[in-house]
């Protein structure tokens, strides 16, 4: 009897030790990155041409290509190296009503960025654990993108456009023109998505690779990124990682098998029709071809489930091996759409 108890206790102990490849401890290897606040360094006004040129030089020295993008592509004032740039910036910063409204709001709403910083650094610590040879960002940079970018990687800096997280009910967001910022877009302008969007931008920049031109290749490539999101944001919900509401997540789960049947019936998997990527992978009010109450980007959701099933069925496959796997059919073989 004593011997049986010992074996049972040992078996219970074995079960209590998770074999899940994503159950890891990263406390011993923390990540600590500098945080730069470009939205705080932008001037409220420029009182002289000398000051304008000085500010331009300082911002260029500190923020490099990100500042060049801001001036050239976001507010469209040309090159920061133009001899007349001081004049252009004086006029713009002194008269742009949107800038005058948004910048003070960003400095107030995100005066304390510490919690976001900690969550991003923790996610990067997970990333460093799974991919020890991969680089970390040089800096985390917050900035005003003039409503152009949620997050992006520029010169190995992880950059976050803060105005994209003011919240759908914020007065400034409500005032944005519906033609350019439809409801489905504004609904995602929520700070709860900030860290996930930032990390997705980092993963896409550093780990995304599509092995072919078939639709299956594209959704598997996207699904790999989502599985990496599982790895580096283990406490985040599926909705946060996908940018879905709770209702959209529920729809995706309940209708997964029906969506699979539709994909097979329409012979989508091995199609090279580029419109499938537009309709099933890029954002929108819903996934074209499915019902109007479906969430957008169901191709990514389906690719994610395929990769999850593959990894669950192959516990010896490491994350770096998943990333380098080029045979999408091999991954698909393990997919069980009925769950």
TIVEX-859116 format. One record per residue: y, x, z of N, C-alpha, C, O in turn. Coordinates in steps of 0.1 Angstrom, whole numbers, padded with zeros to 4 digits, always signed. Layout:
BEGIN
YXZYXZYXZYXZ;...
END
This chain:
BEGIN
-0012+0008+0000+0000+0000+0000+0013+0009+0000+0022+0006-0007;+0012+0019+0008+0023+0028+0009+0026+0035-0005+0037+0037-0009;+0014+0039-0011+0015+0046-0024+0022+0036-0034+0030+0040-0042;+0018+0024-0034+0023+0014-0044+0038+0012-0041+0046+0011-0051;+0042+0011-0029+0056+0010-0026+0064+0022-0031+0075+0020-0036;+0059+0034-0030+0066+0045-0034+0068+0045-0049+0078+0048-0055;+0057+0041-0057+0058+0040-0071+0068+0029-0075+0076+0031-0085;+0068+0018-0068+0077+0007-0071+0092+0012-0069+0101+0009-0076;+0094+0019-0058+0107+0024-0054+0112+0033-0065+0124+0033-0069;+0102+0042-0069+0106+0052-0080+0110+0045-0093+0119+0049-0099;+0102+0034-0096+0105+0027-0108+0118+0020-0107+0126+0020-0117;+0121+0014-0096+0134+0008-0094+0146+0018-0095+0156+0015-0101;+0143+0030-0090+0154+0040-0091+0156+0044-0105+0167+0046-0110;+0145+0045-0113+0146+0048-0127+0154+0038-0134+0162+0041-0143;+0151+0025-0131+0158+0014-0138+0173+0015-0134+0182+0011-0143;+0176+0019-0122+0190+0018-0118+0198+0029-0124+0211+0029-0125;+0192+0040-0130+0199+0050-0137+0200+0047-0152+0190+0047-0159;+0212+0043-0156+0213+0038-0169+0211+0048-0180+0215+0060-0178;+0203+0045-0190+0201+0054-0201+0211+0051-0212+0210+0057-0223;+0220+0043-0210+0230+0039-0220+0238+0052-0224+0244+0058-0215;+0239+0055-0237+0246+0067-0241+0261+0066-0238+0268+0076-0238;+0266+0054-0237+0280+0051-0234+0283+0051-0219+0295+0048-0216;+0274+0053-0211+0276+0053-0196+0277+0067-0192+0268+0073-0187;+0290+0072-0192+0292+0086-0189+0304+0087-0179+0312+0078-0178;+0304+0098-0172+0315+0101-0163+0324+0112-0168+0319+0123-0171;+0337+0109-0170+0346+0119-0175+0356+0124-0165+0366+0130-0169;+0354+0121-0152+0363+0125-0142+0366+0140-0141+0376+0144-0137;+0356+0147-0144+0357+0162-0143+0365+0168-0154+0369+0180-0153;+0368+0161-0165+0376+0167-0176+0387+0158-0180+0387+0152-0190;+0397+0157-0171+0409+0148-0174+0417+0154-0185+0417+0166-0188;+0424+0145-0192+0434+0149-0202+0448+0146-0197+0451+0135-0192;+0457+0155-0199+0471+0153-0195+0480+0158-0206+0481+0170-0209;+0487+0148-0212+0495+0151-0224+0510+0149-0221+0513+0140-0213;+0519+0156-0228+0533+0153-0227+0536+0140-0233+0530+0136-0243;+0545+0132-0228+0550+0120-0233+0565+0121-0237+0573+0124-0229;+0568+0119-0250+0582+0120-0255+0586+0106-0258+0578+0098-0263;+0599+0103-0255+0604+0089-0256+0616+0089-0266+0627+0090-0263;+0612+0088-0279+0622+0089-0290+0632+0077-0289+0644+0079-0292;+0627+0065-0285+0636+0054-0284+0647+0056-0274+0658+0050-0275;+0644+0064-0264+0654+0067-0254+0664+0078-0259+0676+0078-0254;+0660+0086-0268+0668+0097-0273+0677+0092-0285+0686+0100-0289;+0674+0081-0291+0683+0076-0301+0696+0072-0295+0697+0066-0285;+0707+0075-0302+0721+0072-0297+0724+0057-0298+0720+0050-0307;+0732+0052-0288+0737+0038-0289+0748+0037-0299+0750+0027-0306;+0756+0048-0300+0767+0049-0310+0770+0064-0312+0767+0072-0304;+0776+0066-0323+0780+0080-0327+0795+0080-0329+0800+0073-0338;+0802+0087-0321+0817+0086-0321+0824+0096-0330+0836+0095-0332;+0816+0106-0335+0822+0115-0344+0812+0121-0354+0800+0120-0351;+0817+0126-0365+0808+0132-0375+0801+0144-0369+0789+0147-0371;+0808+0152-0361+0802+0164-0354+0791+0159-0345+0780+0166-0345;+0793+0149-0337+0782+0144-0328+0771+0139-0336+0759+0141-0333;+0773+0132-0347+0762+0126-0356+0754+0138-0361+0741+0137-0361;+0760+0148-0366+0752+0160-0371+0744+0167-0360+0733+0171-0363;+0750+0168-0349+0744+0174-0337+0731+0166-0333+0721+0171-0330;+0733+0153-0332+0722+0144-0328+0711+0144-0339+0699+0145-0335;+0714+0145-0351+0704+0145-0362+0696+0158-0361+0684+0158-0362;+0703+0169-0358+0696+0182-0357+0687+0182-0345+0676+0187-0345;+0691+0176-0334+0683+0176-0322+0671+0167-0323+0660+0171-0319;+0673+0156-0329+0662+0147-0331+0651+0152-0340+0639+0151-0339;+0656+0159-0351+0647+0166-0360+0640+0177-0354+0628+0179-0356;+0646+0185-0345+0640+0196-0338+0629+0190-0329+0618+0197-0327;+0632+0179-0322+0622+0174-0312+0611+0166-0318+0599+0167-0314;+0614+0158-0328+0604+0148-0333+0599+0151-0347+0590+0144-0352;+0605+0161-0354+0600+0165-0367+0598+0154-0377+0607+0146-0380;+0585+0153-0382+0582+0144-0393+0584+0130-0389+0587+0121-0398;+0581+0126-0376+0583+0113-0372+0598+0108-0374+0600+0097-0378;+0607+0117-0370+0621+0114-0372+0625+0113-0386+0632+0104-0390;+0619+0121-0395+0621+0121-0409+0616+0107-0415+0623+0101-0423;+0605+0103-0410+0600+0090-0414+0609+0078-0409+0611+0069-0417;+0613+0079-0397+0622+0069-0392+0635+0068-0400+0639+0056-0404;+0641+0079-0403+0654+0078-0411+0651+0075-0426+0658+0066-0431;+0641+0081-0432+0639+0079-0446+0632+0067-0450+0635+0061-0460;+0621+0063-0442+0613+0052-0446+0615+0039-0438+0614+0028-0443;+0619+0040-0425+0620+0029-0416+0634+0023-0417+0636+0010-0418;+0644+0031-0415+0658+0025-0416+0664+0028-0430+0675+0024-0433;+0657+0036-0438+0661+0039-0452+0675+0044-0454+0683+0039-0461;+0677+0055-0447+0690+0062-0448+0689+0075-0456+0698+0084-0455;+0678+0077-0462+0676+0089-0470+0671+0101-0462+0664+0099-0452;+0673+0113-0467+0668+0125-0461+0676+0130-0450+0689+0130-0450;+0669+0134-0439+0677+0140-0428+0683+0153-0431+0691+0158-0424;+0680+0159-0443+0685+0172-0447+0697+0170-0457+0703+0180-0461;+0700+0157-0460+0712+0154-0469+0725+0159-0462+0727+0155-0450;+0733+0166-0468+0746+0171-0462+0754+0159-0457+0763+0161-0449;+0752+0147-0463+0760+0135-0459+0753+0127-0448+0758+0116-0444;+0742+0132-0443+0734+0123-0434+0742+0119-0421+0740+0108-0416;+0751+0128-0416+0759+0125-0405+0767+0112-0407+0768+0103-0398;+0773+0111-0419+0781+0099-0422+0772+0087-0423+0776+0076-0418;+0760+0088-0429+0751+0076-0430+0747+0072-0416+0747+0060-0413;+0744+0081-0407+0739+0078-0394+0750+0072-0386+0747+0062-0378;+0762+0077-0387+0773+0071-0379+0775+0056-0383+0776+0048-0374;+0775+0054-0396+0777+0040-0400+0765+0031-0395+0768+0020-0391;+0753+0036-0396+0742+0028-0393+0741+0025-0378+0740+0014-0374;+0742+0036-0370+0740+0034-0355+0752+0026-0349+0750+0019-0339;+0763+0026-0355+0775+0019-0350+0775+0005-0354+0783-0003-0349;+0768+0001-0365+0769-0013-0370+0756-0021-0370+0756-0033-0372;+0744-0014-0369+0732-0021-0370+0729-0030-0358+0726-0025-0347;+0730-0043-0360+0729-0053-0349+0715-0053-0343+0713-0055-0331;+0705-0052-0352+0691-0052-0347+0688-0040-0338+0682-0042-0328;+0693-0029-0342+0691-0017-0334+0698-0018-0321+0692-0015-0310;+0710-0024-0321+0717-0026-0308+0711-0036-0299+0712-0035-0287;+0703-0045-0305+0696-0055-0296+0683-0049-0291+0679-0051-0280;+0675-0043-0300+0662-0039-0297+0661-0027-0288+0653-0027-0278;+0669-0016-0290+0668-0004-0282+0670-0007-0267+0662-0001-0259;+0680-0014-0263+0681-0017-0248+0669-0024-0243+0665-0022-0231;+0663-0033-0251+0651-0041-0246+0639-0031-0245+0632-0033-0235;+0638-0022-0254+0626-0013-0252+0628-0004-0240+0618-0001-0233;+0640+0000-0238+0642+0009-0226+0640+0001-0213+0637+0007-0203;+0642-0012-0214+0640-0020-0201+0625-0024-0200+0619-0021-0190;+0620-0030-0211+0606-0035-0210+0596-0023-0208+0586-0025-0201;+0599-0012-0214+0589+0000-0213+0595+0011-0205+0593+0023-0209;+0604+0008-0195+0610+0019-0188+0599+0027-0181+0601+0039-0179;+0589+0021-0177+0577+0028-0170+0565+0027-0180+0559+0017-0182;+0562+0038-0186+0551+0039-0195+0538+0045-0189+0528+0047-0196;+0539+0047-0176+0528+0055-0169+0515+0049-0171+0505+0056-0174;+0513+0036-0169+0500+0030-0170+0494+0031-0184+0482+0034-0185;+0502+0029-0194+0497+0030-0208+0493+0045-0210+0483+0048-0216;+0501+0054-0205+0498+0068-0207+0485+0072-0200+0476+0079-0206;+0482+0067-0188+0470+0070-0181+0458+0064-0189+0447+0071-0190;+0459+0052-0194+0448+0046-0202+0446+0053-0215+0434+0055-0219;+0456+0058-0222+0454+0065-0234+0448+0079-0231+0439+0083-0238;+0452+0085-0220+0446+0098-0217+0432+0097-0213+0424+0106-0216;+0429+0086-0206+0415+0084-0202+0406+0082-0214+0395+0087-0215;+0411+0074-0224+0404+0072-0237+0402+0085-0244+0391+0087-0250;+0412+0093-0244+0411+0106-0250+0401+0115-0243+0395+0124-0249;+0400+0114-0230+0390+0122-0222+0376+0118-0226+0367+0126-0228;+0374+0105-0228+0361+0100-0234+0358+0106-0248+0347+0111-0251;+0369+0106-0256+0367+0112-0269+0364+0127-0269+0356+0131-0276;+0370+0134-0260+0368+0148-0258+0353+0150-0253+0347+0160-0257;+0348+0141-0245+0335+0142-0240+0325+0141-0251+0315+0149-0252;+0326+0131-0260+0317+0129-0270+0319+0138-0282+0309+0142-0289;+0331+0143-0284+0334+0152-0295+0342+0164-0290+0354+0166-0292;+0335+0173-0283+0342+0184-0276+0349+0194-0285+0358+0201-0281;+0345+0194-0298+0352+0203-0307+0364+0197-0314+0371+0203-0322;+0366+0184-0311+0377+0177-0318+0390+0180-0311+0390+0183-0299;+0401+0179-0318+0414+0182-0313+0419+0170-0305+0415+0158-0307;+0429+0172-0296+0436+0162-0289+0450+0161-0295+0454+0171-0301;+0457+0150-0293+0471+0150-0298+0479+0160-0291+0477+0164-0279;+0489+0165-0298+0499+0174-0291+0508+0167-0281+0511+0172-0270;+0512+0155-0285+0520+0147-0276+0517+0132-0278+0512+0128-0289;+0520+0124-0269+0522+0109-0271+0536+0107-0273+0545+0111-0264;+0540+0100-0283+0554+0097-0286+0556+0082-0287+0550+0076-0295;+0565+0077-0279+0569+0063-0281+0582+0063-0289+0590+0072-0288;+0584+0052-0297+0595+0052-0306+0598+0038-0311+0590+0029-0309;+0610+0036-0317+0613+0024-0323+0611+0025-0338+0617+0033-0345;+0601+0017-0343+0597+0019-0357+0605+0009-0367+0601+0008-0378;+0614+0002-0361+0622-0008-0369+0612-0019-0374+0613-0023-0385;+0603-0022-0366+0592-0032-0369+0584-0028-0381+0581-0037-0389;+0580-0016-0381+0572-0011-0392+0558-0006-0388+0549-0006-0397;+0556-0002-0376+0543+0004-0372+0539+0002-0358+0547+0003-0349;+0526-0003-0356+0521-0005-0343+0518+0009-0336+0522+0012-0325;+0511+0017-0344+0508+0031-0339+0504+0039-0352+0499+0034-0362;+0506+0052-0351+0503+0061-0362+0502+0075-0356+0507+0078-0346;+0496+0083-0365+0494+0097-0361+0503+0105-0371+0501+0104-0383;+0512+0113-0365+0522+0121-0373+0522+0135-0368+0525+0137-0356;+0518+0145-0376+0518+0159-0372+0510+0161-0359+0514+0168-0350;+0498+0154-0358+0490+0155-0346+0496+0149-0334+0491+0152-0323;+0506+0141-0335+0512+0134-0324+0508+0119-0325+0508+0113-0336;+0504+0113-0314+0500+0099-0313+0512+0091-0310+0518+0092-0299;+0517+0084-0320+0530+0077-0319+0528+0062-0318+0520+0056-0326;+0536+0056-0309+0535+0041-0306+0548+0035-0309+0558+0038-0302;+0548+0025-0318+0560+0017-0320+0562+0006-0310+0555-0004-0311;+0570+0008-0300+0570+0000-0288+0575-0015-0291+0570-0024-0285;+0584-0016-0301+0589-0030-0303+0578-0039-0308+0579-0052-0308;+0567-0034-0313+0556-0042-0318+0548-0048-0306+0538-0055-0308;+0552-0045-0294+0545-0050-0282+0554-0057-0272+0551-0058-0260;+0565-0063-0277+0574-0070-0269+0569-0084-0264+0573-0089-0254;+0559-0089-0272+0554-0102-0269+0558-0113-0279+0570-0113-0283;+0549-0122-0283+0553-0132-0293+0564-0141-0288+0571-0147-0296;+0565-0143-0275+0575-0152-0270+0589-0145-0267+0598-0152-0262;+0590-0132-0269+0602-0125-0267+0613-0130-0277+0609-0133-0289;+0625-0132-0272+0635-0138-0281+0637-0130-0294+0639-0136-0305;+0636-0116-0293+0638-0108-0305+0627-0110-0315+0629-0110-0327;+0615-0112-0310+0603-0114-0318+0604-0128-0325+0600-0129-0337;+0607-0138-0317+0609-0151-0322+0619-0152-0334+0617-0160-0343;+0629-0143-0333+0639-0143-0344+0635-0136-0357+0642-0138-0367;+0624-0129-0356+0620-0122-0368+0616-0132-0379+0610-0142-0376;+0620-0130-0392+0617-0140-0402+0602-0142-0404+0595-0133-0405;+0599-0155-0405+0585-0159-0407+0579-0154-0420+0567-0151-0420;+0587-0153-0430+0581-0148-0443+0576-0133-0441+0566-0130-0448;+0583-0125-0433+0578-0111-0432+0569-0110-0420+0561-0101-0419;+0571-0118-0410+0563-0117-0397+0557-0131-0394+0562-0138-0386;+0546-0135-0401+0540-0148-0399+0534-0149-0385+0533-0139-0378;+0530-0161-0381+0526-0164-0368+0514-0155-0364+0513-0150-0353;+0504-0154-0373+0492-0146-0369+0496-0132-0366+0490-0125-0357;+0507-0126-0372+0511-0113-0369+0518-0112-0356+0516-0103-0348;+0527-0122-0353+0535-0122-0341+0525-0124-0329+0528-0119-0318;+0515-0132-0331+0505-0134-0320+0499-0121-0315+0495-0121-0303;+0498-0111-0323+0492-0098-0319+0502-0088-0314+0499-0077-0310;+0515-0092-0313+0526-0083-0308+0526-0084-0293+0536-0088-0287;+0515-0080-0287+0513-0082-0272+0510-0068-0266+0502-0061-0272;+0516-0065-0255+0513-0052-0249+0499-0049-0245+0495-0038-0243;+0491-0060-0243+0477-0058-0240+0469-0051-0251+0458-0046-0248;+0474-0051-0263+0468-0045-0274+0473-0030-0276+0467-0023-0285;+0482-0026-0269+0489-0013-0271+0480-0001-0271+0479+0006-0281;+0472+0000-0260+0464+0012-0259+0453+0011-0270+0450+0022-0276;+0446+0000-0272+0436-0001-0282+0441+0002-0296+0434+0009-0303;+0453-0003-0299+0458+0000-0312+0461+0015-0314+0459+0021-0324;+0467+0021-0303+0470+0035-0304+0457+0043-0306+0457+0053-0314;+0446+0040-0298+0434+0047-0300+0427+0045-0313+0421+0054-0319;+0428+0033-0318+0423+0030-0331+0429+0039-0342+0423+0044-0351;+0443+0040-0341+0450+0049-0350+0445+0063-0349+0443+0070-0360;+0442+0068-0337+0437+0082-0335+0423+0083-0341+0421+0093-0348;+0415+0074-0339+0401+0074-0344+0401+0074-0359+0393+0081-0366;+0409+0065-0365+0409+0064-0380+0414+0076-0386+0409+0080-0397;+0424+0083-0380+0429+0095-0385+0419+0107-0384+0418+0115-0393;+0411+0107-0374+0402+0118-0371+0387+0116-0374+0380+0126-0376;+0383+0104-0375+0368+0102-0376+0364+0092-0387+0352+0091-0390;+0374+0085-0394+0370+0076-0404+0365+0083-0416+0372+0092-0421;+0354+0078-0422+0349+0084-0434+0340+0073-0441+0330+0068-0435;+0343+0069-0453+0336+0059-0460+0327+0067-0470+0332+0075-0478;+0314+0064-0470+0304+0072-0478+0302+0067-0492+0294+0073-0499;+0308+0055-0495+0306+0050-0509+0316+0039-0512+0326+0037-0505;+0314+0033-0524+0324+0023-0528+0319+0008-0526+0326-0001-0529;+0306+0007-0522+0301-0007-0519+0308-0013-0507+0313-0006-0498;+0309-0026-0507+0315-0033-0496+0307-0030-0483+0314-0028-0473;+0294-0028-0484+0286-0024-0472+0291-0011-0467+0293-0010-0454;+0294-0001-0475+0299+0012-0471+0312+0010-0463+0314+0017-0453;+0320+0002-0468+0333+0000-0462+0333-0007-0448+0340-0003-0439;+0324-0017-0447+0323-0024-0434+0316-0015-0424+0318-0016-0412;+0306-0007-0429+0299+0002-0420+0308+0013-0414+0308+0016-0403;+0317+0018-0423+0327+0028-0419+0336+0022-0409+0339+0029-0399;+0341+0010-0411+0349+0004-0401+0341+0001-0388+0347+0002-0377;+0329-0003-0390+0321-0006-0378+0318+0006-0369+0317+0005-0357;+0317+0018-0376+0316+0030-0368+0328+0033-0359+0327+0037-0348;+0340+0030-0365+0352+0032-0357+0352+0023-0345+0356+0026-0334;+0347+0010-0347+0347+0001-0336+0337+0005-0326+0339+0002-0314;+0326+0011-0330+0316+0016-0320+0322+0027-0312+0319+0029-0300;+0330+0036-0319+0337+0046-0311+0347+0040-0301+0349+0046-0291;+0353+0029-0305+0361+0022-0296+0353+0017-0283+0358+0018-0272;+0341+0013-0286+0332+0009-0274+0331+0022-0265+0331+0020-0253;+0329+0033-0271+0327+0045-0263+0339+0050-0255+0337+0054-0244;+0351+0049-0261+0362+0055-0255+0371+0045-0247+0379+0048-0239;+0368+0032-0249+0374+0021-0241+0363+0012-0235+0363+0000-0238;+0355+0018-0227+0343+0010-0222+0347-0002-0214+0338-0011-0213;+0359-0003-0208+0362-0014-0199+0370-0025-0207+0373-0036-0202;+0373-0022-0220+0381-0032-0228+0372-0042-0234+0360-0039-0238;+0377-0054-0236+0369-0065-0242+0368-0064-0257+0376-0056-0263;+0359-0071-0263+0358-0071-0277+0371-0076-0284+0376-0071-0294;+0378-0086-0277+0390-0091-0283+0401-0081-0283+0409-0080-0293;+0402-0073-0272+0413-0063-0272+0410-0052-0282+0419-0048-0289;+0398-0048-0284+0394-0038-0294+0396-0043-0308+0400-0035-0317;+0393-0056-0311+0395-0061-0324+0409-0067-0327+0413-0068-0338;+0416-0069-0316+0429-0076-0318+0427-0091-0320+0434-0097-0328;+0417-0096-0314+0413-0110-0315+0417-0118-0302+0417-0112-0291;+0420-0131-0303+0421-0139-0291+0407-0143-0286+0398-0140-0293;+0407-0149-0274+0394-0153-0269+0387-0163-0278+0375-0162-0280;+0395-0172-0284+0389-0182-0293+0384-0175-0306+0373-0180-0311;+0390-0165-0311+0386-0158-0323+0373-0150-0320+0364-0150-0328;+0372-0144-0308+0360-0137-0305+0348-0147-0304+0337-0145-0309;+0350-0159-0298+0340-0169-0297+0336-0174-0310+0324-0175-0313;+0345-0176-0320+0342-0180-0333+0333-0170-0340+0323-0173-0346;+0337-0157-0339+0329-0146-0345+0315-0146-0340+0305-0144-0347;+0313-0147-0327+0300-0147-0321+0291-0159-0325+0280-0157-0329;+0297-0170-0324+0289-0183-0327+0285-0183-0342+0275-0188-0345;+0294-0178-0351+0292-0180-0365+0286-0168-0372+0286-0167-0384;+0282-0158-0364+0278-0145-0370+0267-0147-0381+0267-0142-0392;+0257-0155-0377+0245-0157-0386+0250-0164-0399+0245-0161-0410;+0258-0174-0397+0263-0181-0409+0271-0172-0418+0271-0173-0430;+0279-0164-0412+0287-0154-0420+0278-0145-0427+0280-0141-0439;+0267-0140-0421+0257-0131-0427+0251-0138-0439+0250-0132-0450;+0247-0151-0437+0241-0158-0448+0250-0159-0460+0246-0158-0471;+0263-0162-0457+0273-0163-0467+0274-0150-0475+0275-0150-0487;+0275-0139-0468+0276-0125-0474+0264-0123-0483+0266-0117-0494;+0252-0127-0479+0240-0125-0487+0241-0134-0499+0238-0129-0511;+0244-0146-0497+0244-0156-0508+0254-0152-0519+0252-0154-0531;+0265-0147-0515+0276-0143-0524+0274-0129-0530+0282-0124-0537;+0263-0122-0526+0260-0109-0531+0271-0099-0528+0275-0092-0537;+0276-0099-0516+0288-0091-0513+0284-0077-0509+0292-0068-0512;+0273-0075-0503+0270-0062-0497+0271-0050-0506+0277-0039-0503;+0266-0051-0518+0266-0040-0528+0277-0042-0539+0276-0035-0549;+0286-0051-0536+0297-0053-0546+0307-0042-0545+0310-0037-0534;+0313-0039-0556+0324-0029-0556+0338-0036-0558+0348-0030-0561;+0338-0049-0557+0350-0057-0559+0360-0054-0548+0358-0056-0536;+0371-0048-0552+0381-0043-0542+0388-0055-0534+0393-0053-0523;+0388-0067-0540+0393-0078-0533+0386-0082-0521+0391-0088-0512;+0373-0078-0520+0366-0081-0507+0372-0073-0496+0373-0078-0485;+0376-0061-0498+0383-0053-0488+0396-0060-0484+0399-0061-0472;+0403-0065-0493+0416-0072-0490+0413-0085-0482+0420-0087-0472;+0403-0092-0486+0400-0105-0480+0393-0104-0467+0394-0113-0458;+0385-0094-0465+0376-0093-0453+0379-0082-0443+0373-0081-0433;+0387-0072-0447+0390-0061-0439+0405-0060-0434+0407-0056-0423;+0414-0063-0443+0428-0063-0439+0432-0075-0432+0424-0085-0432;+0443-0075-0425+0447-0086-0416+0452-0098-0424+0456-0097-0436;+0452-0109-0417+0457-0122-0423+0455-0133-0414+0451-0131-0402;+0458-0145-0418+0456-0157-0409+0441-0160-0406+0438-0166-0396;+0433-0157-0416+0418-0159-0415+0411-0151-0425+0418-0144-0433;+0398-0151-0425+0390-0144-0435+0388-0153-0448+0382-0163-0447;+0394-0148-0459+0393-0156-0471+0378-0158-0476+0371-0148-0477;+0374-0170-0478+0360-0173-0482+0353-0180-0470+0344-0187-0472;+0358-0178-0458+0353-0186-0446+0363-0197-0443+0373-0199-0450;+0360-0204-0433+0369-0216-0429+0382-0211-0424+0384-0199-0419;+0392-0220-0424+0405-0216-0420+0407-0213-0405+0416-0207-0401;+0396-0217-0397+0397-0214-0383+0390-0201-0380+0388-0197-0368;+0385-0194-0390+0379-0181-0388+0389-0170-0385+0401-0172-0389;+0386-0160-0377+0395-0149-0375+0396-0140-0388+0386-0140-0395;+0407-0133-0389+0407-0123-0400+0398-0111-0398+0393-0110-0386;+0396-0103-0408+0389-0091-0407+0374-0092-0402+0369-0084-0395;+0368-0103-0406+0354-0105-0403+0345-0095-0408+0333-0093-0403;+0349-0088-0419+0341-0077-0424+0339-0066-0414+0329-0060-0412;+0350-0063-0407+0350-0053-0396+0341-0057-0385+0333-0049-0380;+0342-0070-0381+0333-0075-0370+0319-0074-0374+0311-0069-0366;+0315-0077-0387+0301-0077-0391+0296-0062-0391+0285-0059-0387;+0305-0053-0396+0301-0039-0397+0299-0034-0383+0290-0026-0381;+0307-0038-0373+0306-0034-0359+0292-0038-0354+0285-0030-0347;+0288-0051-0356+0275-0056-0351+0264-0048-0358+0254-0045-0351;+0265-0045-0370+0255-0037-0377+0253-0023-0370+0242-0019-0368;+0264-0017-0368+0264-0003-0362+0258-0004-0347+0250+0004-0343;+0262-0014-0340+0257-0016-0326+0242-0018-0326+0235-0011-0318;+0237-0026-0335+0222-0028-0336+0215-0015-0339+0204-0012-0334;+0221-0007-0349+0215+0005-0352+0215+0015-0341+0204+0021-0338;+0226+0016-0333+0226+0025-0322+0217+0020-0311+0211+0029-0304;+0216+0007-0308+0208+0002-0298+0193+0005-0301+0185+0007-0292;+0189+0005-0314+0176+0007-0318+0172+0022-0319+0160+0025-0320;+0182+0030-0318+0180+0045-0320+0188+0052-0309+0198+0058-0311;+0183+0051-0296+0190+0057-0285+0192+0072-0285+0200+0078-0278;+0184+0079-0294+0186+0094-0295+0197+0098-0305+0200+0110-0305;+0202+0089-0312+0213+0092-0321+0226+0094-0314+0231+0085-0307;+0232+0106-0314+0244+0109-0308+0256+0104-0316+0255+0101-0328;+0268+0103-0310+0279+0097-0317+0283+0105-0329+0287+0100-0339;+0283+0119-0327+0286+0127-0339+0277+0125-0350+0280+0127-0362;+0264+0122-0347+0254+0119-0358+0257+0106-0364+0255+0105-0376;+0261+0096-0357+0265+0083-0363+0277+0085-0372+0276+0080-0383;+0287+0093-0368+0298+0095-0377+0294+0102-0390+0300+0099-0401;+0285+0111-0389+0281+0119-0401+0270+0112-0409+0267+0117-0420;+0265+0101-0405+0254+0093-0412+0261+0087-0425+0270+0079-0424;+0256+0091-0436+0261+0086-0449+0254+0075-0455+0258+0069-0465;+0242+0072-0450+0233+0062-0456+0236+0048-0449+0230+0045-0439;+0244+0040-0455+0247+0027-0449+0235+0018-0449+0234+0010-0440;+0226+0019-0459+0214+0011-0459+0205+0014-0447+0199+0005-0442;+0205+0026-0443+0197+0030-0431+0202+0023-0419+0194+0019-0410;+0215+0022-0418+0221+0015-0406+0218+0000-0407+0215-0007-0397;+0220-0006-0419+0218-0020-0421+0204-0024-0418+0201-0035-0413;+0194-0015-0420+0180-0019-0418+0177-0024-0404+0168-0032-0402;+0185-0020-0394+0183-0024-0380+0191-0036-0376+0190-0040-0364;+0198-0042-0385+0207-0053-0382+0199-0066-0380+0191-0070-0388;+0202-0072-0369+0196-0085-0366+0207-0096-0364+0212-0097-0353;+0210-0103-0375+0222-0112-0374+0219-0124-0364+0229-0130-0360;+0207-0126-0360+0204-0137-0351+0206-0132-0336+0205-0140-0327;+0208-0119-0335+0210-0114-0321+0198-0114-0313+0198-0110-0301;
END
